[in-house]
């Protein structure tokens, strides 16, 4: 694939927008103003449903009960968001000549990934992760790659969750939840229990070992990794329950020392620690944090990523879709 052959690219990194249109509007406005590429590190779609959505999808509620009904409604809401808002916005942004790299996070249902795959096919976005490994040369001898899975959580959406290592989780989790699938034109929701030998062996640690074999140790040192889960026991993985990050991701960073790792997932870490970055060896790791009324974006230039900074921008009310 073609790459920018100089060694300089300006970037805005963001995560955990969760379908918040005012945050998106401010992001696109600022990115156009600053003339930067956009990297989005997961959790891009709505995670709540409105009463109107429930009414609209009441047929599903008649067929299914409990959380499964919610999952079907959420799948429809997220699909509408991609079609009616996100794809038109990225098409508009592409006219600036800048690129958007993005991936799903643990709250984005996998049954809607086909829409982003189509957007990539149409040249609108570049997918950082879609259950396959992607690597892009974003400028001369500098690469970007992504990994979307997170270690097990207490929550019900299990599309993008895995055991961290072949050990018992070091925190409170739920093994039971739901996975979504695309079956023809329909989304299918299935209840799953991840506490079995198959899932216990299919770990984040194993995925990252496979990633190393594909990309190579030397190229990793010239790669920026977008990983939705933050590394364990850092400023970036702190919530009210304590440290909840991935030990496998931390081990990967310690051993292979990429240029930088960009994270999200734990929104409140910045408010609880006052920190949005931390070095692990030579690697700069960041999690901008995210809330609903202020956009948090990391700005950096690939020619000197050590000078990255956090920009916080107020958002305003915009019409809904």
ROMAR-959138 format. One record per residue (C-alpha): chain; x, y, z. Coordinates in steps of 0.001 Angstrom, whole numbers, plus 524288, in hexadecimal, padded with zeros to 5 digits. Example, Ala and Ser with C-alpha at 12.3 -4.5 7.8 and 13.67 -1.06 7.14 Angstrom:
2
<atom><chaine>A</chaine><x>8300C</x><y>7EE6C</y><z>81E78</z></atom>
<atom><chaine>A</chaine><x>83566</x><y>7FBDC</y><z>81BE4</z></atom>
END
This chain:
321
<atom><chaine>A</chaine><x>80000</x><y>80000</y><z>80000</z></atom>
<atom><chaine>A</chaine><x>80462</x><y>80DEB</y><z>7FDB9</z></atom>
<atom><chaine>A</chaine><x>809E5</x><y>815A0</y><z>80909</z></atom>
<atom><chaine>A</chaine><x>80DB7</x><y>8236B</y><z>80C0B</z></atom>
<atom><chaine>A</chaine><x>81C54</x><y>82249</y><z>80957</z></atom>
<atom><chaine>A</chaine><x>820D5</x><y>82D62</y><z>81210</z></atom>
<atom><chaine>A</chaine><x>82288</x><y>82B28</y><z>8209C</z></atom>
<atom><chaine>A</chaine><x>8185A</x><y>834B2</y><z>82549</z></atom>
<atom><chaine>A</chaine><x>809CC</x><y>832F6</y><z>8276D</z></atom>
<atom><chaine>A</chaine><x>8011B</x><y>83A9E</y><z>830AF</z></atom>
<atom><chaine>A</chaine><x>7F713</x><y>832AA</y><z>837F7</z></atom>
<atom><chaine>A</chaine><x>7EBA2</x><y>83425</y><z>84162</z></atom>
<atom><chaine>A</chaine><x>7E909</x><y>827ED</y><z>8496B</z></atom>
<atom><chaine>A</chaine><x>7DC17</x><y>825AB</y><z>8505D</z></atom>
<atom><chaine>A</chaine><x>7D4A5</x><y>81A4C</y><z>85651</z></atom>
<atom><chaine>A</chaine><x>7C7BD</x><y>81720</y><z>85CE4</z></atom>
<atom><chaine>A</chaine><x>7BEBE</x><y>82089</y><z>855BB</z></atom>
<atom><chaine>A</chaine><x>7B361</x><y>816E9</y><z>8574D</z></atom>
<atom><chaine>A</chaine><x>7AB10</x><y>81D26</y><z>84CC3</z></atom>
<atom><chaine>A</chaine><x>7AB27</x><y>82A6E</y><z>85376</z></atom>
<atom><chaine>A</chaine><x>7A81A</x><y>8337E</y><z>8480B</z></atom>
<atom><chaine>A</chaine><x>7ACC8</x><y>84026</y><z>84E8E</z></atom>
<atom><chaine>A</chaine><x>7B9F1</x><y>839A9</y><z>85129</z></atom>
<atom><chaine>A</chaine><x>7BAC1</x><y>834FA</y><z>84318</z></atom>
<atom><chaine>A</chaine><x>7B712</x><y>84253</y><z>83DC1</z></atom>
<atom><chaine>A</chaine><x>7C198</x><y>84901</y><z>845C3</z></atom>
<atom><chaine>A</chaine><x>7CB84</x><y>83EAA</y><z>841B8</z></atom>
<atom><chaine>A</chaine><x>7C910</x><y>8405F</y><z>83324</z></atom>
<atom><chaine>A</chaine><x>7C8C0</x><y>84F24</y><z>83460</z></atom>
<atom><chaine>A</chaine><x>7D5B8</x><y>84F8A</y><z>83BA2</z></atom>
<atom><chaine>A</chaine><x>7DC27</x><y>8457E</y><z>832B6</z></atom>
<atom><chaine>A</chaine><x>7D89B</x><y>84D98</y><z>826B8</z></atom>
<atom><chaine>A</chaine><x>7DDC4</x><y>859DA</y><z>82D35</z></atom>
<atom><chaine>A</chaine><x>7EAA8</x><y>8537C</y><z>83137</z></atom>
<atom><chaine>A</chaine><x>7EBE8</x><y>84B9C</y><z>82489</z></atom>
<atom><chaine>A</chaine><x>7EE98</x><y>83ED0</y><z>82B8E</z></atom>
<atom><chaine>A</chaine><x>7EBB4</x><y>83087</y><z>82948</z></atom>
<atom><chaine>A</chaine><x>7E279</x><y>82A35</y><z>83315</z></atom>
<atom><chaine>A</chaine><x>7E53C</x><y>81DAC</y><z>83AA0</z></atom>
<atom><chaine>A</chaine><x>7D983</x><y>81853</y><z>8424F</z></atom>
<atom><chaine>A</chaine><x>7DC81</x><y>80D9E</y><z>84C15</z></atom>
<atom><chaine>A</chaine><x>7CF81</x><y>806B4</y><z>84DC5</z></atom>
<atom><chaine>A</chaine><x>7C22D</x><y>8081A</y><z>85428</z></atom>
<atom><chaine>A</chaine><x>7BD5E</x><y>8108A</y><z>84908</z></atom>
<atom><chaine>A</chaine><x>7AECE</x><y>80D17</y><z>8495F</z></atom>
<atom><chaine>A</chaine><x>7A369</x><y>81016</y><z>85293</z></atom>
<atom><chaine>A</chaine><x>7A261</x><y>80725</y><z>85E59</z></atom>
<atom><chaine>A</chaine><x>79505</x><y>80BAE</y><z>862F8</z></atom>
<atom><chaine>A</chaine><x>78798</x><y>80B1D</y><z>85CC0</z></atom>
<atom><chaine>A</chaine><x>77D05</x><y>8156C</y><z>85D51</z></atom>
<atom><chaine>A</chaine><x>76E93</x><y>812D8</y><z>8602B</z></atom>
<atom><chaine>A</chaine><x>76C05</x><y>815E5</y><z>851D0</z></atom>
<atom><chaine>A</chaine><x>77578</x><y>80B49</y><z>84DBC</z></atom>
<atom><chaine>A</chaine><x>76EFF</x><y>8017E</y><z>856B8</z></atom>
<atom><chaine>A</chaine><x>761B4</x><y>804EE</y><z>8510B</z></atom>
<atom><chaine>A</chaine><x>7671D</x><y>803CD</y><z>8435A</z></atom>
<atom><chaine>A</chaine><x>76C6A</x><y>7F664</y><z>84655</z></atom>
<atom><chaine>A</chaine><x>760FE</x><y>7F160</y><z>84E7B</z></atom>
<atom><chaine>A</chaine><x>75F91</x><y>7E5B2</y><z>84572</z></atom>
<atom><chaine>A</chaine><x>76C98</x><y>7E0F4</y><z>84A75</z></atom>
<atom><chaine>A</chaine><x>7681C</x><y>7E2D9</y><z>85871</z></atom>
<atom><chaine>A</chaine><x>75C49</x><y>7DA68</y><z>855B6</z></atom>
<atom><chaine>A</chaine><x>76521</x><y>7CF82</y><z>850C9</z></atom>
<atom><chaine>A</chaine><x>7702F</x><y>7D038</y><z>85AA9</z></atom>
<atom><chaine>A</chaine><x>77138</x><y>7D297</y><z>86926</z></atom>
<atom><chaine>A</chaine><x>77A42</x><y>7D9B7</y><z>87245</z></atom>
<atom><chaine>A</chaine><x>787E1</x><y>7DDB7</y><z>86E2A</z></atom>
<atom><chaine>A</chaine><x>786DB</x><y>7D6AC</y><z>86149</z></atom>
<atom><chaine>A</chaine><x>77BFA</x><y>7DFFC</y><z>85D68</z></atom>
<atom><chaine>A</chaine><x>7849C</x><y>7EB79</y><z>86107</z></atom>
<atom><chaine>A</chaine><x>78FA3</x><y>7E5F2</y><z>858CC</z></atom>
<atom><chaine>A</chaine><x>78700</x><y>7E524</y><z>84CB8</z></atom>
<atom><chaine>A</chaine><x>78282</x><y>7F317</y><z>84EA8</z></atom>
<atom><chaine>A</chaine><x>79073</x><y>7F7A7</y><z>850E4</z></atom>
<atom><chaine>A</chaine><x>794EC</x><y>7F0CE</y><z>84475</z></atom>
<atom><chaine>A</chaine><x>78AA3</x><y>7F836</y><z>83CC0</z></atom>
<atom><chaine>A</chaine><x>78DFB</x><y>8053E</y><z>84328</z></atom>
<atom><chaine>A</chaine><x>79C7D</x><y>80381</y><z>84062</z></atom>
<atom><chaine>A</chaine><x>799E0</x><y>7FF8E</y><z>8324F</z></atom>
<atom><chaine>A</chaine><x>79189</x><y>80BAA</y><z>83026</z></atom>
<atom><chaine>A</chaine><x>79C40</x><y>81423</y><z>83604</z></atom>
<atom><chaine>A</chaine><x>7A657</x><y>80EF1</y><z>82C81</z></atom>
<atom><chaine>A</chaine><x>79D7C</x><y>81061</y><z>820B3</z></atom>
<atom><chaine>A</chaine><x>7971D</x><y>81D67</y><z>823C3</z></atom>
<atom><chaine>A</chaine><x>7A1D1</x><y>824B7</y><z>82AE1</z></atom>
<atom><chaine>A</chaine><x>7AF6C</x><y>81EC4</y><z>82ADB</z></atom>
<atom><chaine>A</chaine><x>7B0E0</x><y>81AFD</y><z>81C8C</z></atom>
<atom><chaine>A</chaine><x>7ABC9</x><y>8282E</y><z>81782</z></atom>
<atom><chaine>A</chaine><x>7B4E0</x><y>82F6A</y><z>820E9</z></atom>
<atom><chaine>A</chaine><x>7C110</x><y>827DF</y><z>81D0D</z></atom>
<atom><chaine>A</chaine><x>7BD99</x><y>82997</y><z>80EAE</z></atom>
<atom><chaine>A</chaine><x>7BCF4</x><y>83842</y><z>81107</z></atom>
<atom><chaine>A</chaine><x>7C9BF</x><y>8381B</y><z>818A6</z></atom>
<atom><chaine>A</chaine><x>7D0C2</x><y>83090</y><z>80DF4</z></atom>
<atom><chaine>A</chaine><x>7CF0A</x><y>83C5C</y><z>80507</z></atom>
<atom><chaine>A</chaine><x>7D97C</x><y>84319</y><z>80D4E</z></atom>
<atom><chaine>A</chaine><x>7E367</x><y>8394A</y><z>8084D</z></atom>
<atom><chaine>A</chaine><x>7E5EC</x><y>83405</y><z>815F9</z></atom>
<atom><chaine>A</chaine><x>7E41B</x><y>825F9</y><z>81A7D</z></atom>
<atom><chaine>A</chaine><x>7DC1B</x><y>81F70</y><z>82528</z></atom>
<atom><chaine>A</chaine><x>7E125</x><y>81313</y><z>82BAF</z></atom>
<atom><chaine>A</chaine><x>7D7A4</x><y>80C97</y><z>83510</z></atom>
<atom><chaine>A</chaine><x>7D332</x><y>7FFF6</y><z>83B4E</z></atom>
<atom><chaine>A</chaine><x>7C879</x><y>7FA6E</y><z>843D2</z></atom>
<atom><chaine>A</chaine><x>7C990</x><y>7F993</y><z>85298</z></atom>
<atom><chaine>A</chaine><x>7C32F</x><y>7F072</y><z>85C4C</z></atom>
<atom><chaine>A</chaine><x>7B619</x><y>7F7B7</y><z>85C07</z></atom>
<atom><chaine>A</chaine><x>7B511</x><y>7F767</y><z>84D17</z></atom>
<atom><chaine>A</chaine><x>7AD62</x><y>7EBAB</y><z>8483E</z></atom>
<atom><chaine>A</chaine><x>7B4C6</x><y>7E33B</y><z>83E7D</z></atom>
<atom><chaine>A</chaine><x>7A877</x><y>7E082</y><z>83688</z></atom>
<atom><chaine>A</chaine><x>7A9A4</x><y>7EE50</y><z>830FD</z></atom>
<atom><chaine>A</chaine><x>7B7E8</x><y>7ED5F</y><z>82D21</z></atom>
<atom><chaine>A</chaine><x>7B3FD</x><y>7EAAA</y><z>81F0C</z></atom>
<atom><chaine>A</chaine><x>7B024</x><y>7F8F9</y><z>81D94</z></atom>
<atom><chaine>A</chaine><x>7BDD0</x><y>7FD8D</y><z>8212E</z></atom>
<atom><chaine>A</chaine><x>7C3B2</x><y>7F34B</y><z>81842</z></atom>
<atom><chaine>A</chaine><x>7BB6F</x><y>7F8F6</y><z>80D49</z></atom>
<atom><chaine>A</chaine><x>7BFE2</x><y>806B5</y><z>810F4</z></atom>
<atom><chaine>A</chaine><x>7CDEE</x><y>80209</y><z>81028</z></atom>
<atom><chaine>A</chaine><x>7CB40</x><y>7FBC6</y><z>802F1</z></atom>
<atom><chaine>A</chaine><x>7C5BE</x><y>808DC</y><z>7FE76</z></atom>
<atom><chaine>A</chaine><x>7D240</x><y>80FCB</y><z>802B5</z></atom>
<atom><chaine>A</chaine><x>7CC00</x><y>8176F</y><z>80DD2</z></atom>
<atom><chaine>A</chaine><x>7D31D</x><y>81186</y><z>81984</z></atom>
<atom><chaine>A</chaine><x>7DE4C</x><y>80879</y><z>81CF4</z></atom>
<atom><chaine>A</chaine><x>7DAF2</x><y>7FDA5</y><z>82697</z></atom>
<atom><chaine>A</chaine><x>7E4FF</x><y>7FBA7</y><z>8313D</z></atom>
<atom><chaine>A</chaine><x>7DEF1</x><y>7EEDC</y><z>835DC</z></atom>
<atom><chaine>A</chaine><x>7D3CF</x><y>7E619</y><z>83166</z></atom>
<atom><chaine>A</chaine><x>7D799</x><y>7D8BC</y><z>836EE</z></atom>
<atom><chaine>A</chaine><x>7E31D</x><y>7D942</y><z>82DA1</z></atom>
<atom><chaine>A</chaine><x>7F01E</x><y>7E015</y><z>82E98</z></atom>
<atom><chaine>A</chaine><x>7F281</x><y>7EC71</y><z>8268E</z></atom>
<atom><chaine>A</chaine><x>7FEB3</x><y>7F4BB</y><z>82584</z></atom>
<atom><chaine>A</chaine><x>80000</x><y>80177</y><z>81E09</z></atom>
<atom><chaine>A</chaine><x>80BF7</x><y>8099A</y><z>81AEA</z></atom>
<atom><chaine>A</chaine><x>80720</x><y>81719</y><z>81E9E</z></atom>
<atom><chaine>A</chaine><x>813CA</x><y>81DF7</y><z>81B26</z></atom>
<atom><chaine>A</chaine><x>821AC</x><y>819F9</y><z>817FF</z></atom>
<atom><chaine>A</chaine><x>825C3</x><y>80E9E</y><z>820D3</z></atom>
<atom><chaine>A</chaine><x>81A93</x><y>81131</y><z>82A54</z></atom>
<atom><chaine>A</chaine><x>80F31</x><y>807C5</y><z>82B3A</z></atom>
<atom><chaine>A</chaine><x>80237</x><y>806AC</y><z>83220</z></atom>
<atom><chaine>A</chaine><x>7FB2A</x><y>7FA54</y><z>83657</z></atom>
<atom><chaine>A</chaine><x>7EFC1</x><y>7F74B</y><z>83F3C</z></atom>
<atom><chaine>A</chaine><x>7EA76</x><y>7ED35</y><z>848A9</z></atom>
<atom><chaine>A</chaine><x>7DC57</x><y>7EE1A</y><z>84D35</z></atom>
<atom><chaine>A</chaine><x>7DA3F</x><y>7E377</y><z>85769</z></atom>
<atom><chaine>A</chaine><x>7D9AF</x><y>7E67F</y><z>865F2</z></atom>
<atom><chaine>A</chaine><x>7DB8D</x><y>7DDA4</y><z>87198</z></atom>
<atom><chaine>A</chaine><x>7CF14</x><y>7D87D</y><z>877F2</z></atom>
<atom><chaine>A</chaine><x>7C5CC</x><y>7E276</y><z>87DF7</z></atom>
<atom><chaine>A</chaine><x>7B9F4</x><y>7E1DC</y><z>88705</z></atom>
<atom><chaine>A</chaine><x>7B152</x><y>7E605</y><z>87B78</z></atom>
<atom><chaine>A</chaine><x>7A885</x><y>7DE87</y><z>87233</z></atom>
<atom><chaine>A</chaine><x>7ADCA</x><y>7E14B</y><z>86487</z></atom>
<atom><chaine>A</chaine><x>7B80A</x><y>7D6D4</y><z>861C0</z></atom>
<atom><chaine>A</chaine><x>7BB03</x><y>7D8FD</y><z>8533A</z></atom>
<atom><chaine>A</chaine><x>7C862</x><y>7DEF2</y><z>855F8</z></atom>
<atom><chaine>A</chaine><x>7CC0F</x><y>7D89B</y><z>862E8</z></atom>
<atom><chaine>A</chaine><x>7D627</x><y>7CE0B</y><z>86563</z></atom>
<atom><chaine>A</chaine><x>7DD89</x><y>7C814</y><z>870A6</z></atom>
<atom><chaine>A</chaine><x>7E9AC</x><y>7D049</y><z>872B3</z></atom>
<atom><chaine>A</chaine><x>7F279</x><y>7C496</y><z>87576</z></atom>
<atom><chaine>A</chaine><x>7F016</x><y>7B652</y><z>878CA</z></atom>
<atom><chaine>A</chaine><x>7EDB8</x><y>7BA09</y><z>886F6</z></atom>
<atom><chaine>A</chaine><x>7E21F</x><y>7BDAD</y><z>88F26</z></atom>
<atom><chaine>A</chaine><x>7DEB7</x><y>7CC17</y><z>88D0A</z></atom>
<atom><chaine>A</chaine><x>7E4CD</x><y>7D4FB</y><z>89740</z></atom>
<atom><chaine>A</chaine><x>7D825</x><y>7DCB9</y><z>898A4</z></atom>
<atom><chaine>A</chaine><x>7C977</x><y>7DADD</y><z>899A0</z></atom>
<atom><chaine>A</chaine><x>7C3F3</x><y>7D6B0</y><z>88C6E</z></atom>
<atom><chaine>A</chaine><x>7B815</x><y>7D056</y><z>88663</z></atom>
<atom><chaine>A</chaine><x>7BA57</x><y>7C46F</y><z>87DE2</z></atom>
<atom><chaine>A</chaine><x>7AC4D</x><y>7C46A</y><z>8790B</z></atom>
<atom><chaine>A</chaine><x>7A723</x><y>7CDEF</y><z>86F00</z></atom>
<atom><chaine>A</chaine><x>7A3B4</x><y>7CF7D</y><z>860AD</z></atom>
<atom><chaine>A</chaine><x>7AAAC</x><y>7CEFB</y><z>853A5</z></atom>
<atom><chaine>A</chaine><x>7A527</x><y>7D4B0</y><z>84727</z></atom>
<atom><chaine>A</chaine><x>7A66E</x><y>7CF37</y><z>83971</z></atom>
<atom><chaine>A</chaine><x>7A282</x><y>7D370</y><z>82BDF</z></atom>
<atom><chaine>A</chaine><x>79A43</x><y>7C901</y><z>8253D</z></atom>
<atom><chaine>A</chaine><x>796C9</x><y>7CDBB</y><z>817AE</z></atom>
<atom><chaine>A</chaine><x>78F28</x><y>7DA41</y><z>8199E</z></atom>
<atom><chaine>A</chaine><x>78C3B</x><y>7D7B6</y><z>827E9</z></atom>
<atom><chaine>A</chaine><x>79360</x><y>7D92C</y><z>834B7</z></atom>
<atom><chaine>A</chaine><x>7932D</x><y>7CD1A</y><z>83D47</z></atom>
<atom><chaine>A</chaine><x>79565</x><y>7CDD4</y><z>84BF6</z></atom>
<atom><chaine>A</chaine><x>799F0</x><y>7C1CB</y><z>8535A</z></atom>
<atom><chaine>A</chaine><x>79C21</x><y>7BFC3</y><z>861D6</z></atom>
<atom><chaine>A</chaine><x>7A9EB</x><y>7BB27</y><z>864F1</z></atom>
<atom><chaine>A</chaine><x>7B1A1</x><y>7B660</y><z>8709E</z></atom>
<atom><chaine>A</chaine><x>7C017</x><y>7B923</y><z>86EC0</z></atom>
<atom><chaine>A</chaine><x>7C432</x><y>7B0BC</y><z>87A4A</z></atom>
<atom><chaine>A</chaine><x>7C878</x><y>7A4E8</y><z>8726F</z></atom>
<atom><chaine>A</chaine><x>7D520</x><y>79F2A</y><z>86D50</z></atom>
<atom><chaine>A</chaine><x>7D399</x><y>7A47D</y><z>85F82</z></atom>
<atom><chaine>A</chaine><x>7D234</x><y>7B29D</y><z>863DB</z></atom>
<atom><chaine>A</chaine><x>7DC5C</x><y>7B126</y><z>86E9D</z></atom>
<atom><chaine>A</chaine><x>7E6AB</x><y>7AD8F</y><z>8647A</z></atom>
<atom><chaine>A</chaine><x>7E297</x><y>7B806</y><z>85AA6</z></atom>
<atom><chaine>A</chaine><x>7E913</x><y>7C316</y><z>86215</z></atom>
<atom><chaine>A</chaine><x>7EDB6</x><y>7D0E7</y><z>85FA9</z></atom>
<atom><chaine>A</chaine><x>7FB63</x><y>7CC15</y><z>862F4</z></atom>
<atom><chaine>A</chaine><x>7FAC4</x><y>7C200</y><z>8580F</z></atom>
<atom><chaine>A</chaine><x>7F58A</x><y>7CC06</y><z>84E5D</z></atom>
<atom><chaine>A</chaine><x>800D5</x><y>7D530</y><z>85146</z></atom>
<atom><chaine>A</chaine><x>80AC4</x><y>7CA4E</y><z>84F78</z></atom>
<atom><chaine>A</chaine><x>804C0</x><y>7C7A6</y><z>84226</z></atom>
<atom><chaine>A</chaine><x>80559</x><y>7D622</y><z>83F28</z></atom>
<atom><chaine>A</chaine><x>813FB</x><y>7D63E</y><z>84205</z></atom>
<atom><chaine>A</chaine><x>8161A</x><y>7CADF</y><z>838B1</z></atom>
<atom><chaine>A</chaine><x>80ED6</x><y>7D238</y><z>82DED</z></atom>
<atom><chaine>A</chaine><x>814A5</x><y>7DFBC</y><z>82F72</z></atom>
<atom><chaine>A</chaine><x>82253</x><y>7DC66</y><z>83462</z></atom>
<atom><chaine>A</chaine><x>82989</x><y>7E1A2</y><z>84042</z></atom>
<atom><chaine>A</chaine><x>830EE</x><y>7EC43</y><z>83908</z></atom>
<atom><chaine>A</chaine><x>8250D</x><y>7F214</y><z>8325B</z></atom>
<atom><chaine>A</chaine><x>81DC7</x><y>7F24E</y><z>83F56</z></atom>
<atom><chaine>A</chaine><x>827AE</x><y>7FC52</y><z>8440E</z></atom>
<atom><chaine>A</chaine><x>8232E</x><y>8052E</y><z>838E8</z></atom>
<atom><chaine>A</chaine><x>814AB</x><y>80306</y><z>83B29</z></atom>
<atom><chaine>A</chaine><x>80A24</x><y>80A87</y><z>8427A</z></atom>
<atom><chaine>A</chaine><x>80034</x><y>80108</y><z>8481A</z></atom>
<atom><chaine>A</chaine><x>7F20A</x><y>804AF</y><z>84A98</z></atom>
<atom><chaine>A</chaine><x>7ED4A</x><y>7FB47</y><z>85519</z></atom>
<atom><chaine>A</chaine><x>7E010</x><y>7FD71</y><z>85B40</z></atom>
<atom><chaine>A</chaine><x>7E3FC</x><y>7F785</y><z>8685B</z></atom>
<atom><chaine>A</chaine><x>7EE69</x><y>7FECA</y><z>87032</z></atom>
<atom><chaine>A</chaine><x>7FA27</x><y>7F7DE</y><z>87641</z></atom>
<atom><chaine>A</chaine><x>7F87B</x><y>7F2EC</y><z>88428</z></atom>
<atom><chaine>A</chaine><x>7FD34</x><y>7FA2A</y><z>89037</z></atom>
<atom><chaine>A</chaine><x>7FF3B</x><y>80758</y><z>889DD</z></atom>
<atom><chaine>A</chaine><x>7F901</x><y>814C6</y><z>88AF1</z></atom>
<atom><chaine>A</chaine><x>7F0D8</x><y>81106</y><z>87F18</z></atom>
<atom><chaine>A</chaine><x>7E8FB</x><y>8057F</y><z>88460</z></atom>
<atom><chaine>A</chaine><x>7E386</x><y>80AE9</y><z>8911B</z></atom>
<atom><chaine>A</chaine><x>7D4F6</x><y>80A9A</y><z>89404</z></atom>
<atom><chaine>A</chaine><x>7CD9F</x><y>80AFB</y><z>8A0E3</z></atom>
<atom><chaine>A</chaine><x>7D058</x><y>7FC61</y><z>8A298</z></atom>
<atom><chaine>A</chaine><x>7DEF3</x><y>7FE84</y><z>8A137</z></atom>
<atom><chaine>A</chaine><x>7E7FE</x><y>7FA3D</y><z>89636</z></atom>
<atom><chaine>A</chaine><x>7E0C5</x><y>7F2A0</y><z>88BA2</z></atom>
<atom><chaine>A</chaine><x>7E9E4</x><y>7F2B2</y><z>87FD8</z></atom>
<atom><chaine>A</chaine><x>7EFF6</x><y>7E7B6</y><z>877FA</z></atom>
<atom><chaine>A</chaine><x>7FC1A</x><y>7E0C4</y><z>87CFF</z></atom>
<atom><chaine>A</chaine><x>7FE37</x><y>7DABD</y><z>86F87</z></atom>
<atom><chaine>A</chaine><x>7FE8A</x><y>7E829</y><z>8692A</z></atom>
<atom><chaine>A</chaine><x>807CC</x><y>7ED57</y><z>8737E</z></atom>
<atom><chaine>A</chaine><x>810D5</x><y>7E1AA</y><z>87165</z></atom>
<atom><chaine>A</chaine><x>81085</x><y>7E3F2</y><z>862AB</z></atom>
<atom><chaine>A</chaine><x>8145B</x><y>7F23C</y><z>86475</z></atom>
<atom><chaine>A</chaine><x>81F33</x><y>7EF19</y><z>86E23</z></atom>
<atom><chaine>A</chaine><x>82517</x><y>7E4A5</y><z>8656B</z></atom>
<atom><chaine>A</chaine><x>823E9</x><y>7EA9F</y><z>857D5</z></atom>
<atom><chaine>A</chaine><x>82420</x><y>7F963</y><z>85A41</z></atom>
<atom><chaine>A</chaine><x>81BD4</x><y>7FF31</y><z>84F47</z></atom>
<atom><chaine>A</chaine><x>81CAE</x><y>80DDA</y><z>84CBB</z></atom>
<atom><chaine>A</chaine><x>80FEF</x><y>8105A</y><z>853E0</z></atom>
<atom><chaine>A</chaine><x>8035A</x><y>809BD</y><z>857FB</z></atom>
<atom><chaine>A</chaine><x>7F648</x><y>810D2</y><z>8579E</z></atom>
<atom><chaine>A</chaine><x>7EB7B</x><y>80BDC</y><z>86079</z></atom>
<atom><chaine>A</chaine><x>7DDBE</x><y>80E8E</y><z>8657A</z></atom>
<atom><chaine>A</chaine><x>7D370</x><y>805E9</y><z>86C14</z></atom>
<atom><chaine>A</chaine><x>7D51F</x><y>80B6B</y><z>879D7</z></atom>
<atom><chaine>A</chaine><x>7CED3</x><y>818CF</y><z>8786E</z></atom>
<atom><chaine>A</chaine><x>7D100</x><y>81D75</y><z>8863B</z></atom>
<atom><chaine>A</chaine><x>7DF80</x><y>81AA4</y><z>887AC</z></atom>
<atom><chaine>A</chaine><x>7E348</x><y>828B1</y><z>8848B</z></atom>
<atom><chaine>A</chaine><x>7D9FD</x><y>82E38</y><z>88ECA</z></atom>
<atom><chaine>A</chaine><x>7DE82</x><y>824AD</y><z>89930</z></atom>
<atom><chaine>A</chaine><x>7ED35</x><y>825CE</y><z>896BB</z></atom>
<atom><chaine>A</chaine><x>7EED9</x><y>832FA</y><z>89006</z></atom>
<atom><chaine>A</chaine><x>7F790</x><y>82C0E</y><z>88618</z></atom>
<atom><chaine>A</chaine><x>7F52D</x><y>8290C</y><z>877C9</z></atom>
<atom><chaine>A</chaine><x>80291</x><y>82374</y><z>8744E</z></atom>
<atom><chaine>A</chaine><x>80CE0</x><y>81A9F</y><z>87A06</z></atom>
<atom><chaine>A</chaine><x>81984</x><y>814EA</y><z>874DB</z></atom>
<atom><chaine>A</chaine><x>81C04</x><y>80652</y><z>87576</z></atom>
<atom><chaine>A</chaine><x>82A61</x><y>80559</y><z>87232</z></atom>
<atom><chaine>A</chaine><x>82BEB</x><y>80DCF</y><z>8660B</z></atom>
<atom><chaine>A</chaine><x>81DB2</x><y>80C59</y><z>861E0</z></atom>
<atom><chaine>A</chaine><x>81446</x><y>817A6</y><z>863EE</z></atom>
<atom><chaine>A</chaine><x>806D6</x><y>8128C</y><z>867F3</z></atom>
<atom><chaine>A</chaine><x>7FADA</x><y>81B63</y><z>86828</z></atom>
<atom><chaine>A</chaine><x>7EC83</x><y>81B03</y><z>86BCA</z></atom>
<atom><chaine>A</chaine><x>7E5CE</x><y>82835</y><z>869D8</z></atom>
<atom><chaine>A</chaine><x>7D9F4</x><y>824A2</y><z>8721C</z></atom>
<atom><chaine>A</chaine><x>7CC85</x><y>82899</y><z>86D8A</z></atom>
<atom><chaine>A</chaine><x>7C009</x><y>82E3C</y><z>8730C</z></atom>
<atom><chaine>A</chaine><x>7B3EE</x><y>833A2</y><z>86C81</z></atom>
<atom><chaine>A</chaine><x>7B598</x><y>8427F</y><z>86CA2</z></atom>
<atom><chaine>A</chaine><x>7C3FF</x><y>84481</y><z>869AB</z></atom>
<atom><chaine>A</chaine><x>7CB90</x><y>83EAE</y><z>85E62</z></atom>
<atom><chaine>A</chaine><x>7D8B1</x><y>83905</y><z>8625D</z></atom>
<atom><chaine>A</chaine><x>7E21F</x><y>83712</y><z>8570A</z></atom>
<atom><chaine>A</chaine><x>7F088</x><y>833E6</y><z>856A4</z></atom>
<atom><chaine>A</chaine><x>7F7CA</x><y>83C08</y><z>84C85</z></atom>
<atom><chaine>A</chaine><x>80514</x><y>837EE</y><z>84761</z></atom>
<atom><chaine>A</chaine><x>80E45</x><y>83859</y><z>83BEA</z></atom>
<atom><chaine>A</chaine><x>81490</x><y>82B93</y><z>837AA</z></atom>
<atom><chaine>A</chaine><x>821A1</x><y>83279</y><z>835BB</z></atom>
<atom><chaine>A</chaine><x>82270</x><y>8344C</y><z>84495</z></atom>
<atom><chaine>A</chaine><x>817CA</x><y>82D0A</y><z>84BD3</z></atom>
<atom><chaine>A</chaine><x>81E2B</x><y>8303E</y><z>858EF</z></atom>
<atom><chaine>A</chaine><x>81801</x><y>83DC4</y><z>857D3</z></atom>
<atom><chaine>A</chaine><x>80A11</x><y>83898</y><z>857A7</z></atom>
<atom><chaine>A</chaine><x>8002E</x><y>84077</y><z>85F5E</z></atom>
<atom><chaine>A</chaine><x>7F253</x><y>83F4A</y><z>86468</z></atom>
<atom><chaine>A</chaine><x>7E895</x><y>84909</y><z>85F0E</z></atom>
<atom><chaine>A</chaine><x>7DB93</x><y>84AD2</y><z>865F8</z></atom>
<atom><chaine>A</chaine><x>7D08D</x><y>8516C</y><z>85E9F</z></atom>
<atom><chaine>A</chaine><x>7C2C1</x><y>854C3</y><z>86334</z></atom>
<atom><chaine>A</chaine><x>7B797</x><y>84F80</y><z>85B07</z></atom>
<atom><chaine>A</chaine><x>7AA97</x><y>85577</y><z>857C9</z></atom>
<atom><chaine>A</chaine><x>79D22</x><y>85034</y><z>854C3</z></atom>
<atom><chaine>A</chaine><x>79B06</x><y>84BD0</y><z>846CB</z></atom>
<atom><chaine>A</chaine><x>78EC3</x><y>84655</y><z>84096</z></atom>
<atom><chaine>A</chaine><x>78DA5</x><y>83794</y><z>84181</z></atom>
<atom><chaine>A</chaine><x>78D52</x><y>82ED0</y><z>8359B</z></atom>
END
